[in-house]
Amino acid sequence: MLQTEEYAREIVRAGLRADKLAEIVAARMDRQEILRRDDPPWLVVLLDHSVIHRTVGGPAIMRPQLERLLEAIHEPNITVRIVPDGVPIYPTAPFTVLGFHNEPDVGYAVGENGLGRVIEPGSQVSELGVLFDRIGSVALPAADSEKLIRTVLEDMP
């Protein structure tokens, strides 16, 4: 939800034909439109520290990505927190828990090459919610996360 187009293209590029790559990147960019609505949803993002430390596609791609995260932090509906190295929680894949007014939560598990699956309401979604809370309990506070992202950006060549 917070990827720049160039960063998204770089991380899903491997093994894809140009047309499929363009389709996946366009879908990722289209999904971000929800954040620009008059009444946008709340978005809480917990990022593993490796996401900001690993230089994807070189500084020319990574620098704007980190800047995008810093911009997002200042949106009233977005929280970005970094999960530091060495914490004892290791999710096996990225996931999302989508909460709705007057509707049960739904999960989404991210797969390879931008593919994923929706997880219908039930025990699996509840387990994802608990995992999200556990990860959040060890993540840096938002202000410390912002400082860390700024430090990584400043130290970038």
N, C-alpha and C positions, 0 to 999 in steps of 0.2 A: 504493500500500500504506500510505501514511502520511497520506492526506488525511482531513480532517474531512468530515462529511456535507455541511455547508453550503458548504465550499470546493469539493468535488466537484460539487455541484449547480450552483454558479455557473460553473465552467469548462466544463461540458458542456451548459449550458442553451440556447445559441444554436440556433435553428431546430428545436427538438424539441417535440413534443406533450407535454403534462403526463404522460401515462401512460408514454411512452417514457423521459422524463427520470427518472421515479421508478424505472423498471426498471433503467436504467443505474446510477443512484446506489446502489440496493439491491445490485446485483451488486458494485460497488466496495467497499461496506461489508462484504458477505459474505466477500469475498476476504481481508479483514484478519483474519478469525477464525483463519487459519493461524498468525498471529503470537502467538496466545493459547493454543496447544496446550501440553501438558506438555513436549514436546520440539520447540520451534519451530525453523524453518529459520533459517540465517544470512541476513541481508539487508544488502547493501551498496548504498547509494543515493548516486549522484553527481548532484547537482542543479546546474543552471546558475544562476549568481548572479541572473539575472533573475527566477527563480522566487520568491526571497525578497524582492526589491526591488519587484516589481510588485504593487500593492495590488489584489487581486482582490476585487470586491464590497464594497470599503470596509473600514475598520479593524475593524468589527464581525465581519467574516468572516475577515479576514487575521490578526488578532491570535490567535484560537484556533488557526489553522493553524500559525503560527510556534511557539506554545506546544506544539502536538502534536509538531512536529519536535524541540523541545528535550526533551520527555518521551521520545521514541523514542531519542534519543542515549544515554540512560542505561540502556536495555535491554541486557543482555549480548550479545544476538544481533543487534543492529542497529548499523550504522555509517552515519552521514550525513556526506558530504563535499561541500563547495561548490566548483564549478568557477568560478574567478574570471574576471572580464571580461578580454578581451585575450589569452587563450591561443589558440594556433593550431590548435585542434581543434574542428570544427563538425559534429556529427552532424546529419543531416537530419530525424530524428524520434526520439522516445523509444523505447527498446527495453529488453528484459530478456533476460538469459541465465540459464536455470534449470539448475542443476547437481544431479545426483542421485547417490546412492550406487549403485554397480554398474550404472549406466545412462548412456547418452550424454547430453550436454547438449542442451537444446532452447532455441530462441529464441522471442521474442514481440515483434513490432513493433506499436507502438501506432498506431492510425489515428484519423481524425476521429470525433467523437461517441461516443468510447468503443469504437469498433470496432477490431479489430486482427486479426492473423493469426499463427498458430503457424508457426514455421520448424522443419522437421524436422531431425534431426541430419545434419550434413554440413558442407560447406565454408562455407556462409553462416553457420552458427552459430559456426564457428571464427573467421570474420572478425569477427563481433560480439564474440567474446571478446577478440580482439586490440584492437578499437576500445575496448572497455570498459577494458582495461588501459592503453591510451594516454591515455584521458580521466583515469583514476585517477592517472596519473603527473604530471598537471598540476593536479590538484585540491588544495585546501588540506588540510592534515592535519585529523583529526577535531576536535582541541581548538580549532584556529583557526576551523574551520567553526562550531563551537558559539559561540565569541565573536562571530563575524560575525552569526549569527542573533540572538543576544541584543542586539547593538547595533542592528540593524534594528528589533527589537521595542521597545526602549527609545526609539528615535527616532520611533516611530509616534505620530501625533496621538491 
